[in-house]
Amino acid sequence: MKLALKAWAAAGFHFELDWLLRNVNTIVTGEAKFQHLHDIGPEVVQDGLARAINRIDVALNMIGGRLGLDHDGVLFGRFAIPVMARYLDGKGGHLDAVERDKLLFWFVQSGMWGRFSGSVESYIDQDLAAIEVLDGALDRLIEQLRLWHGGLRVEAGHFAGWSVGARFYPVLYMLTRVGEARDWSTGLPLKGHLLGKMSKLEVHHIFPKALLYKQGYTRPEVNAVANFCFQTKDANLQISDKRPEAYFEEVETKHPGALASQWIPQDRSLWRVGRYRDFLEARKELLAEAANGFLAELLHGDVGVMTQIAPVAAVVRAGKDVIPPGGVGSEAEEAALSGVNDWVQSQQLPAGFLNFELVDNETGAPIAVIDLAWPSGLQEGLSQPIAVLLNETPEVLALANAHGFRYFTDVESFRDYVERDILAMAVLAGG
């Protein structure tokens, strides 16, 4: 199991042991809860593990190849994969193009609406039940999601989030990878894998942060998803902190159509900092249109399921599209937290989740974004949930505390805790 986790980590996907075991469990027992695995013989579990690793490989190749979600920073809805693994296993690991795309449609929709952000086991069980009989399974799976959420169309307001922890950040990345998005330095498409250290995709703030802060815009506005696009490192360096009205004209002259390929509104009056909020609204409309277009493509014309309806749940998830507080708000914070994760892994401990979404267990609605979190603890099952929260508001700290997280507001105190309470205790236990 550790070898499989190591192989996926080398490919950019960091999973935990219990997540892999969840996949084994769904394949062997058809259930989400681990208790169903207790009476299964070792030979059956060993066979299930081999099948699970194979089915996960297939799922990740589908997600990376067809959706462009090629690393875990954009892999939202990872707990949808055990359901995918079960379906793939029932089909012998092979799907035709229509089946593949329909399953991926469900995966994207599950991630966008936070299907597995709340009661993971109960929702996995519901979805496993929907695919127990393979004939018509994907239609039932999608219909169940539609009834639960209340509609499967993307609206402009769904792109209202901010920070790389927003649910629709992976959607923006996906659209960049699967569409006709082009680099603003070379004019070349950003599809697939690009070669060379200057060609790795980076987040680019369309309106420079310093310019926006100087004009009095807030952190959520500055780091709005609609102010993000993806560029190569070379393009990022060339643009630097230029004003959009200046560098947009340069890009359009050198590479006509490259701006539109990244959903930049063509109304030049919106390219000025004084119209920034109007720019965001216009770009969100373009992004929503692109998202719905790609989702329809995955359905191969069977778009009736995207019709908006009222959810049948007794309690409508209040504030499901409200922007939750918290999340990594600057490159400096992101660098510090990445350093923490690197250090933790060097101590043979599991990596934390960057921009972890904290949800209301009753409704599944996001209520806060935790900068860096270990929801199962640094020693799974042995320590309480842990979080590192940098420069967050008292509201976010209180929510983390209310949900059982022991949190640290600076890197030094977190490292002291790990060395004193985790590593030292592990040494004593080993002795």
Rosetta blueprint (number, residue, H / E / L):
1 M L
2 K H
3 L H
4 A H
5 L H
6 K H
7 A H
8 W H
9 A H
10 A H
11 A L
12 G L
13 F L
14 H L
15 F L
16 E L
17 L H
18 D H
19 W H
20 L H
21 L H
22 R H
23 N H
24 V H
25 N H
26 T H
27 I H
28 V H
29 T H
30 G L
31 E L
32 A L
33 K L
34 F H
35 Q H
36 H H
37 L H
38 H L
39 D L
40 I L
41 G L
42 P H
43 E H
44 V H
45 V H
46 Q H
47 D H
48 G H
49 L H
50 A H
51 R H
52 A H
53 I H
54 N H
55 R H
56 I H
57 D H
58 V H
59 A H
60 L H
61 N H
62 M H
63 I H
64 G H
65 G H
66 R H
67 L H
68 G L
69 L L
70 D L
71 H L
72 D H
73 G H
74 V H
75 L L
76 F L
77 G L
78 R H
79 F H
80 A H
81 I H
82 P H
83 V H
84 M H
85 A H
86 R H
87 Y H
88 L H
89 D H
90 G H
91 K L
92 G L
93 G L
94 H L
95 L L
96 D L
97 A H
98 V H
99 E H
100 R H
101 D H
102 K H
103 L H
104 L H
105 F H
106 W H
107 F H
108 V H
109 Q H
110 S H
111 G H
112 M H
113 W L
114 G L
115 R L
116 F L
117 S L
118 G L
119 S L
120 V H
121 E H
122 S H
123 Y H
124 I H
125 D H
126 Q H
127 D H
128 L H
129 A H
130 A H
131 I L
132 E L
133 V L
134 L L
135 D L
136 G L
137 A H
138 L H
139 D H
140 R H
141 L H
142 I H
143 E H
144 Q H
145 L H
146 R H
147 L H
148 W H
149 H H
150 G L
151 G L
152 L L
153 R L
154 V L
155 E L
156 A H
157 G H
158 H H
159 F H
160 A H
161 G L
162 W E
163 S L
164 V L
165 G L
166 A L
167 R L
168 F L
169 Y H
170 P H
171 V H
172 L H
173 Y H
174 M H
175 L H
176 T H
177 R H
178 V H
179 G L
180 E L
181 A L
182 R E
183 D L
184 W L
185 S L
186 T L
187 G L
188 L L
189 P E
190 L L
191 K L
192 G L
193 H L
194 L L
195 L L
196 G L
197 K L
198 M L
199 S L
200 K L
201 L E
202 E E
203 V E
204 H E
205 H E
206 I L
207 F L
208 P L
209 K H
210 A H
211 L H
212 L H
213 Y H
214 K H
215 Q L
216 G L
217 Y L
218 T L
219 R H
220 P H
221 E H
222 V H
223 N L
224 A E
225 V H
226 A H
227 N H
228 F E
229 C E
230 F E
231 Q E
232 T E
233 K H
234 D H
235 A H
236 N H
237 L H
238 Q H
239 I H
240 S L
241 D L
242 K L
243 R L
244 P H
245 E H
246 A H
247 Y H
248 F H
249 E H
250 E H
251 V H
252 E H
253 T H
254 K H
255 H L
256 P L
257 G L
258 A H
259 L H
260 A H
261 S H
262 Q L
263 W L
264 I L
265 P L
266 Q L
267 D L
268 R H
269 S H
270 L H
271 W H
272 R L
273 V H
274 G H
275 R H
276 Y H
277 R H
278 D H
279 F H
280 L H
281 E H
282 A H
283 R H
284 K H
285 E H
286 L H
287 L H
288 A H
289 E H
290 A H
291 A H
292 N H
293 G H
294 F H
295 L H
296 A H
297 E H
298 L H
299 L L
300 H L
301 G L
302 D L
303 V H
304 G H
305 V H
306 M H
307 T L
308 Q L
309 I L
310 A L
311 P L
312 V L
313 A L
314 A L
315 V L
316 V L
317 R L
318 A L
319 G L
320 K L
321 D L
322 V L
323 I L
324 P L
325 P L
326 G E
327 G L
328 V L
329 G L
330 S L
331 E H
332 A H
333 E H
334 E H
335 A H
336 A H
337 L H
338 S H
339 G H
340 V H
341 N H
342 D H
343 W H
344 V H
345 Q H
346 S H
347 Q L
348 Q L
349 L L
350 P L
351 A L
352 G L
353 F E
354 L E
355 N E
356 F E
357 E E
358 L E
359 V E
360 D L
361 N L
362 E L
363 T L
364 G L
365 A L
366 P E
367 I E
368 A E
369 V E
370 I E
371 D E
372 L E
373 A E
374 W E
375 P L
376 S L
377 G L
378 L L
379 Q L
380 E L
381 G L
382 L L
383 S L
384 Q L
385 P L
386 I E
387 A E
388 V E
389 L L
390 L L
391 N L
392 E L
393 T L
394 P H
395 E H
396 V H
397 L H
398 A H
399 L H
400 A H
401 N H
402 A H
403 H L
404 G L
405 F L
406 R E
407 Y E
408 F E
409 T L
410 D L
411 V H
412 E H
413 S H
414 F H
415 R H
416 D H
417 Y H
418 V H
419 E H
420 R H
421 D H
422 I H
423 L H
424 A H
425 M H
426 A H
427 V H
428 L H
429 A H
430 G H
431 G L
